[in-house]
Amino acid sequence: MLDSLEELLRKIRLGEDSVLELKSVRFRGDAVVGPARNDLADDLTAMANTAGGVCVLGVDDRTREIEGLAIERLDAVERLVREVANDAVKPPLLVTIVRLELPSTTGDMRPVLKVDVPRSPFVHRSPGGYFHRLGSSTRELTPELLARLFQVRSQGLVVRFDEQAVPGTSAADLDVERARRHFPPSDSDETALRKLLLVREVDGALRCTVGGLLLFGRDPQQHLPNARIEAVRYRGVRADANYQIDARSCTGPLEDQIAAATAFVEANMRVGATKKPARADLPQFDMRAVFEAIVNAVVHRDYSIYGSKVRLFVFDDRLELYSPGALPNSVTVDTMAVRQATRNELIVRFLSKTPIARVGVPGRVHFVEARGEGVPLILEAGRRVSGREPLYELFDDELRLTIYGRPFEQGGEETAE
């Protein structure tokens, strides 16, 4: 990056940005005292965690003056860079250090060190934490952005997002009593948590994995605030706040969210009745299809997308369910009924063994059952109730499912809200 002197000088004249960092170098005797070791580590990791960049040592970042380095001190400055990249940063950074001369404002050529930092396939941590580059500043990554970065970088490393550690958590954030039903009988709690990938050791400390927190967290939204379902009932057929008649934020572990969202639909859907030959209720939706749709939304959503949550809207004529994330692997909207791929394998594995306790869904024992049968069930049951096939649509990084309701205005049914 910035391989030609002309391009490098032009960038220096323009000043620091996302891919350029300028550093003055100060000495006390023969020792380098500036930049501080940890500050340099923060800047180098920020570039590696973003798009890569160049750090030039020997240039004032405020005046952009080429101050230069004494030739006899180049070794000491290079040694500082190597120690920071190899020892202070985890995992170590593979940087390229180049010695070159740049012209000062007086026209004389002065030695500097150019450090090329490539965009890394890994996520790097400096002694100060995890950082990224935002314009000319180095900023600490928020937990949400850090999780997203791990997701993006892990795609090439075959590390699933739901198995990654959540910064700032500990095993105490898990409800071990809830999780214990899945433990091998001979294992201690900590051993079982490790084996089942509900926790991971990071820098000597146990951290909850994303899946562990979502499945068994005491308060998952404390660390993953958007891992929830927002449910709203609207009167009419438009999402208009003036016609909102009920709303609920479904939080807690995933099985609690699924139960709460299913109950919300059941409480808010329209119910009709027929009197021929005997009175019978005619619900607006097939609750098996609704339950399956909600399970799919929370199980297969992309939890790494910052600021996104599952959204559930109930209207007079339909239900809409929005799930964050594009379809995984080679699955398309057209092939969903015949192909299946799992984004969150850890979550799927546990929910396939978690019995349904509070949700009255006929014929279901566990939250996740035979893989690949959920979408066909939704399509068939939805079509049988409404006469219209449910519709899947993909909008950028969000999947929308529309389940149409029973047309009460037809066939002589009486309706009741």
Secondary structure by P-SEA (a helix, b strand, c coil): ccccaaaaaaaaaacccccbbbbbbbbcccccccccaaaaaaaaaaaaacccbbbbccccccccccccccccaaaaaaaaaaaaaccccccccbbbbbbbcccccccbbbbbbbbbbccccbbbbccccbbbbcccbbbbbcaaaaaaaaaaaaccccccccccccccccccccccccccccccccccaaaaaaaaccccccccbbbbcaaaaacccccccccccccbbbbbbbcccccccccccccccccccaaaaaaaaaaaaaacbbbbbbccccbbbbccccaaaaaaaaaaaaaccccccccccbbbbbcccbbbbbbcccccccccccccccbbbbccaaaaaaaaacccccccccccccccccccaaaaaaaaaaaaaccccbbbbbcccbbbbbbbccccccccccccc
